[in-house]
């Protein structure tokens, strides 16, 4: 039996990365690779936000997380699924850099920035369609979530518990 998982599809991952980068650019937020990986993970598995420690002003989103539960699509474990996505994420990111949509110089500093190169219409519309079909959680991930710093005691790494944060320089 074949089961499709968009989290493990490099093309779907590239669209998610672009949607995240477009949203971060619109918010003028610096998008670190770690923050993008965490946002990508939760976009692929929104029900996993149940384990996320929401900032006080977003506690009401806990109810919306329960609505995203899908009994037919479950990834076991948080970190295991997150790490399984790692090579696909970086392959998709490398493809976007090679295509000229992500700045290589910024990526070498650990930041994802879009270039000024115009995106092909099909790719731009795919990212737009992805953003448009998001649930409440997906909309949060593509907006206010990106404003939370990645590092530090209350950063995305700490709140998600997906990446070690204790040794970060904050």
N, C-alpha and C positions, 0 to 999 in steps of 0.2 A: 504494500500500500504506500502510495506517495503522499506525503504531507508537505504542503508549502508553508514555509515560515518566512515572512517578510524580514524578520530580524537577521536572517542568514542569507539574504539576497543582496549582493553588492550593488545592483542597480537601484533597488528600493532604498538601500542605505544611502546611496549618493543623493537621491531625491530628498531624503530626510535631512541629510547634512546641509544641502542647499536651503531647505526650508528653515532650518535652525539658523544658518548664517544670514539669510535674508532678514529674518526676524530680529536677530541681534544687531544687524546693521541699521535697521529701521529704528531701533531703540537706542542706538549709539552706545551699545554695551560691548565691552571687550569680551570676546568669546574664546576662552581657553580650550585646548584640546580636551582636557578632562571634563570641563563643563559640557562640551558638545557630546562627548561619549555618554555622560550621564543622561543628558536630555534625550539623546538618541535611544538609549536603553528604555527609558520610560515612555517614549513615543511608540516603541515597538511593543512594549508590555505595560500598558497604562495601569492595569490592575496591581502591578508591583509597587505603585505609589502608596499602597496601604502601609508599607514599611518605612516610608519617608517621614521624617520629622518636619512637619510643616511649620513655617514661621507663624506666630500668633495671629497675624492678620489674614492668614489663608487656611485656618483650621476648618472652616466650613466646607472646604473641598474634600474632606474625608468622606462625606456622603456621596459625592460625585464619583469617587474612586470605586465604591462598591457597585455602582451602576456599570462600570466597565468590565466587571468580572465575566469571563467567558469559560464555561465548563469544558468546551471542546479544544481550547488552546491554552495549555499550561506549560510554562517552562519551570522545571524543577530547580529550586535554589536561586538565590539572587546573584551571588558572586560567580557561580559556575556559569550561569547563562550570560552574565555580563562579560566574563572572560572569553566565552565561546564566540561572542560577537566581535571581540577585539581585532582579529585578523581581517574580518570582512570590513569593519569600519575603516581600518587603515588602508586596505586595498581600494575602497571607494574613494577615500580622501586622496590617495595617490593619483587615482584616475582624474579627479577634479583638478588637482594641481597640474598634471600633465596636459590637461585640456585647456589650462589657462584661466580657470574660473576662481581658483583659490591662490592667494599670494604665497609663493614658496618662501620668500624672505621672512614673512610674518610667521609662517608655519615652523620655521627653524627656531623661532623664539617661543613656540608653544601656543601661538595664537592663530585662530582661523579668521581670515579676512577675505572678502570677495575682491576680485580685481575689477577694473573698470571695463573689461572686455564684455561686450554684449553677449548675453546667453541666447542660444538658439530658441526660437519660439516654442518648440515642443518641450524642451527642458524647462523653460520658465513657466509654461502652463502646467506642466506636471507638478512642479513645486507649489504653484498657486492652487491647484486642485487638492493637493495633499493638505495644505493649510486650511482650505475651505471646508473640508470634510471632518475636521477635528471635533471631538467632543469637548466638554467643559475642561477636562484634564488636559487634553491636547492643546487647547487654546491657552491654558495657564502655562504649559511647558514652552510654548512659543512666544510668551510675553513676559509676565512677571518673574517666572522661574529664571530667566536669563539675567535678571538684575541681581540675583543672589550671588554673592562672591563664591568662587569655587573653593577657596582655601580658608583656613581659620577654623575656630571652634564652632561657629554656626554656619560654615560654608556648605556648599553642595556635597563635597566629599564626606563631611561629618554627618550631615543630615541623611544622606542616602546610605552610608556605610558600605559603599561599593568600592571605594579607593581609599587606601590608607591616608590619613590626614594628620596624624600626630607629629610628623616630622616636616610638615610644610613650613615655609617661611612666609608668615602672614604679615 
